[in-house]
């Protein structure tokens, strides 16, 4: 059974094929409106979500399929003490594919070992978020016309930001990417991304605490929210949360064709005045998420049927 737990579960050719299919879906959505007729997606969300869960659900409805699930741990039997293993064993009988978000790192992996249908990791703690990465790659491709040969800046909470970890992993498969890592010292990338991905793959990278000094070099700027829910104390969060705020003044120093991304939700890190700048791609990015999730659901269901 094929699952998507870590973005590295997909090879470069498979990533490119998913992006291509998503673009095909965008250009001819009606041709896909029946492709999941009779199939059901279960969304098991043990942690809050807006875009990820709703885009999965919208994707499945637009493919002609059905959706069931829950949006918080307290509305499921986990609040009575049920294990993930038992939950997915049972839910596998009610659906054809599962999308799971969980605050504990590794929970979707555990689920995949007990499920009899494909499991998609929709975010596990501060670890990984592979379907956001598909969204991000599609956005880079559509905004910049390519994924390779780019200088990509990541700014904010690189320690707990799971979307950052997964996207850097995926970018390691593309040629000629330079990474510029902008964060407070306390929120630098974890070793499992910095050492095991960037250094191991010989990716070019630069680390700094100043966005202002490097913004002019970037082709893509990936802003992130400081991940309040992963902090051990409120004081540290309060001190770090406004480390970076992208304003029109700061953006004036950037290239005219910079692509500004953010997985959303944003709190303070991009001022609302930036939204009307044509370089602000984050709402287009969120829209891309629905289409690339359609491509993923189709791929996993096709493989499960073989
Ligand atoms: C991200 C997440 O959940 O990791 N949001 C999302 O899925 N679009 C980023 C975040 O919560 O900051």
Boltz pocket constraint, residues with backbone or C-beta under 6 A from the ligand:
constraints:
  - pocket:
      binder: B
      contacts: [[A, 48], [A, 51], [A, 52], [A, 122], [A, 123], [A, 125], [A, 129], [A, 132], [A, 162], [A, 163], [A, 224], [A, 225], [A, 263], [A, 264], [A, 265]]
      max_distance: 6.0
